[in-house]
């Protein structure tokens, strides 16, 4: 019979991933102890290792890694709006010229 879907807390995932990272027990033993599938433990361990870099980033480095700022995005929107207006005007002149022929 199927077991209902379970949602694990972040603290629980961290505890299991750290236990896997220590390497004191095999994945099969951890799977039995925490009642979680081996592949899930491996996935949480990988996520822990990938996210470990973020712990040591400075606030300035975190802002840079988040992507473009609001100011940059607003400048890009302005540029695209200007290009759209220009192209709409140019297209209007072409349609107007061809309609006169």
C-alpha positions, 0 to 999 in steps of 0.5 A: 500500500502507498504511503501518504506524501510526507513533507520534511522540515528544513531542519530535518533535511539538514540533520539527515544531510549532515549525517550523510556528510559525516560518513559514519554510517552507510547510506543504507543505514541512514535510510533505515534510521531516518525512514527516507529513501537513499536517493533522497538522502543523496539529493539533500546532501548534494543540496547542502554541499551546493548551498554551503558557499552561500554561508560564507558570502558577504552581503555585497556578494549576495546582492551581486549574485541575485542578478540585475538591480531594479535600476538596471532593469528600469534602464533596460525597459526604457531602452526597449520602449524607445526602440519599440516607438522608433520601430513603430514609427518606421513601420508606419512610414513604410506602410504609408508609402506603400499604400500611396502607390 
